[in-house]
Amino acid sequence: MALTDYRSVHEATNELYPVTYTATIVAEGTRSDVVTLDGRCPIRLLVPSGWRSTAAAVRVLVSEDGTTYRRLYDRYGTAYSITMASSRAVQVEPTDFAGVNYIRLSSCTAAGTAVTQGTVSPVGIVARLV
């Protein structure tokens, strides 16, 4: 997990200011490393230019303790899935991630079949306090 902090002097005191974390999927891998959200909720995913396949989506795995990960489902019982395409910024609903401490991303098809990424794929997770 990497934290990039681009805050100016004026923004440094504003904890609502978004920060960008990086969830990296290794070459020929399907799951990212773990990202600690520091009490923030994702608001946008930044898809790298090398993202494999326009058919690749992301399923979200969450954990409260950093050890046990479970697939995130929405309030209707549907696995949380985000459609991805290379070089895009994708909006997500921050309240869907309320209370999540740790997150992993899993590259897959819309049906949930794993999709390996051909190159290292650093997905940016822009997050803020909600």
C-alpha positions in Angstrom: 0.0 0.0 0.0 1.3 3.4 -0.9 -0.1 6.7 0.2 0.3 9.7 -2.1 -0.4 13.0 -0.3 -0.7 16.0 -2.6 -2.2 18.4 -0.1 -1.3 22.1 -0.1 -0.5 24.0 3.2 -4.2 25.1 3.3 -5.5 21.6 2.6 -3.3 19.9 5.1 -5.6 20.8 8.0 -8.7 19.6 6.1 -9.2 15.8 6.7 -12.0 15.7 4.1 -9.4 16.3 1.4 -9.0 13.1 -0.7 -5.9 11.0 -0.6 -4.8 8.5 -3.2 -3.8 4.9 -2.2 -2.4 2.4 -4.6 -3.7 -1.2 -4.9 -1.2 -3.1 -7.1 -2.1 -6.3 -9.0 1.2 -8.0 -10.0 1.8 -9.2 -13.6 -0.2 -12.3 -14.3 -2.0 -11.9 -11.0 -5.7 -11.3 -10.2 -5.7 -9.8 -6.7 -4.2 -6.6 -5.4 -2.1 -6.1 -2.3 -3.9 -4.9 0.8 -4.8 -1.2 1.2 -5.4 0.3 4.6 -8.0 3.1 4.2 -7.2 5.0 7.4 -10.9 5.7 8.1 -11.6 7.0 4.6 -14.0 5.7 2.0 -13.2 5.2 -1.7 -14.8 7.8 -4.0 -13.0 6.9 -7.3 -10.8 4.3 -8.8 -8.0 5.3 -11.2 -7.5 2.6 -13.8 -4.0 2.3 -15.3 -3.4 2.4 -19.0 -2.1 -1.2 -19.1 -5.4 -2.6 -17.7 -6.1 -5.8 -19.5 -9.3 -6.3 -21.3 -12.4 -4.1 -21.4 -14.2 -7.1 -20.1 -12.3 -7.0 -16.8 -14.2 -5.8 -13.8 -13.1 -5.5 -10.2 -14.7 -7.3 -7.3 -14.0 -5.8 -3.9 -12.8 -7.8 -0.9 -13.0 -6.2 2.5 -11.7 -6.9 6.0 -12.2 -5.5 9.5 -9.0 -7.0 10.9 -6.6 -7.2 7.9 -6.6 -11.0 8.0 -10.0 -12.4 7.0 -11.3 -11.0 3.7 -14.8 -11.4 2.4 -16.4 -10.3 -0.9 -18.4 -7.1 -0.6 -22.1 -7.4 -1.4 -24.6 -4.5 -1.8 -27.8 -4.2 0.2 -29.6 -6.3 -2.4 -27.3 -9.3 -2.0 -25.4 -8.7 -5.3 -21.6 -9.0 -5.3 -20.2 -5.5 -5.6 -18.6 -5.3 -9.0 -17.1 -2.3 -10.8 -16.7 -2.2 -14.6 -13.2 -1.1 -15.5 -11.4 0.0 -18.7 -7.9 1.3 -19.1 -7.0 4.9 -18.5 -10.3 5.8 -16.8 -11.4 7.3 -13.5 -14.4 5.4 -12.2 -16.8 6.9 -9.6 -17.9 4.7 -6.7 -20.4 5.3 -3.9 -18.4 6.1 -0.7 -21.2 5.0 1.6 -20.9 1.5 0.3 -17.5 1.4 2.0 -18.5 2.9 5.3 -16.7 1.1 8.2 -14.3 -0.8 5.9 -10.7 -0.7 7.2 -8.9 -2.9 4.7 -9.6 -3.5 1.0 -8.3 -5.7 -1.8 -9.3 -5.6 -5.4 -9.8 -8.7 -7.5 -9.7 -8.6 -11.3 -12.5 -10.6 -12.9 -15.2 -10.8 -15.6 -18.7 -9.5 -14.8 -19.6 -13.1 -14.1 -16.8 -13.4 -11.5 -14.2 -15.4 -13.4 -10.7 -14.3 -12.6 -8.9 -12.2 -15.2 -5.1 -12.0 -14.9 -3.4 -8.7 -15.6 -0.6 -8.9 -18.2 1.5 -6.2 -16.6 1.8 -4.7 -13.1 -1.5 -2.9 -12.6 -1.4 -0.1 -10.0 -5.1 0.9 -9.4 -5.4 4.2 -7.6 -8.0 4.4 -4.9 -9.0 8.0 -4.2 -10.6 8.1 -0.7 -11.9 10.7 1.7 -13.6 10.9 5.0 -17.4 10.7 4.6 
